[in-house]
Structures are given as C-alpha cells and as structure tokens.
C-alpha cells in the first residue's frame, strides 16, 4: 500500500489522486469520516472531503458519493440535483449548434452511487429534493450508523451491486435490521 491510501483530501486545496478509488464525502461527521478513512485505506482508496456549504459535489467524480445534504445546504443540493437532471437527460446526440457544429458528441451520464446521510431521523429533512435524476444507486442511511455506511461503501468499491434505491432501517449502529426498497 502506498502512503496516500486512506488519506483525506480536502478540496479545493489538493486534488484527489484519480488513480485511486475515490470516496467523495460531503460531511463533517467525525465518526463517519473516520469510518470512510478506514475503508479507503483497506480498499486502496482515498476520501475527498468537500467543503461545507458549497456545490463541490459537482466537479469531483468518484466511485461513490457520501452526502450530508445539510452540510451542502439546500441551494447547493438543488444545484447538484439540477446537474444530475442536465447530464442524465435523454437528448438526441450528437448535440449541434445553429451552424451544425457538434457541441456534445455523446451523453455524459453520471451514474455514481449516492449514499445520503439522514441527519434527522424524524424526517425533517423533507425540504430537500430527492435525487430523482440519479442513474446510480441511491441509499439513505442514518448518521448514527457509520458502520453501515462503511459496509455499503465497501460493497460499492468492490463492485457488488445492491438495490437501486433503498432506505437502511438503522438509527444507531446496533439497530441495523437490513434494508427495504423505497
């Protein structure tokens, strides 16, 4: 293992090493960051920790996104959802300008799995849009279950499939009972 495996990169000061498996994280939950750092180290990856209150989720591509929407802020989350809508739409390609020149030759789909961290288990996060244009898997997991997040990230980094959209029914680490489709 090289010395950069498991390392946390904080944007925008240092760009992630794209030769490694990338865990893109928008959170300030210390237990969750520690769990992500641990799995990155074990899987030969790297955590790219995004700045609070920014739309940094858009320019950074990775193997998985772990997102605390409250950390991003409502406006930035909506910007990210609009980004997914724009890149994942079914336009006819190639897209040309008025003069017939090709602007975009083929689709730029974003199929990155997203793990949404639920901060408020009573559901008061209802003001946030669902990522309905996400093409990759979407998981909703409580902030109180960093071990469950770690396991899901490990599955993704290893290429193991799981349901396209599910909610993990765990409010604390020992409470994990499985998952159900949403």
HELIX and SHEET records of a PDB file:
HELIX    1   1 UNK A   30  UNK A   43  1                                  14    
HELIX    2   2 UNK A   69  UNK A   72  1                                   4    
HELIX    3   3 UNK A   74  UNK A   87  1                                  14    
HELIX    4   4 UNK A  124  UNK A  127  5                                   4    
HELIX    5   5 UNK A  146  UNK A  157  1                                  12    
HELIX    6   6 UNK A  173  UNK A  175  5                                   3    
SHEET    1   A 8 UNK A   8  UNK A  10  0                                        
SHEET    2   A 8 UNK A  45  UNK A  49  1                                        
SHEET    3   A 8 UNK A  21  UNK A  26  1                                        
SHEET    4   A 8 UNK A  64  UNK A  67  1                                        
SHEET    5   A 8 UNK A 113  UNK A 118  1                                        
SHEET    6   A 8 UNK A 138  UNK A 142  1                                        
SHEET    7   A 8 UNK A 165  UNK A 168  1                                        
SHEET    8   A 8 UNK A 179  UNK A 181 -1                                        
SHEET    1   B 2 UNK A  95  UNK A  96  0                                        
SHEET    2   B 2 UNK A 102  UNK A 104 -1                                        
END                                                                             
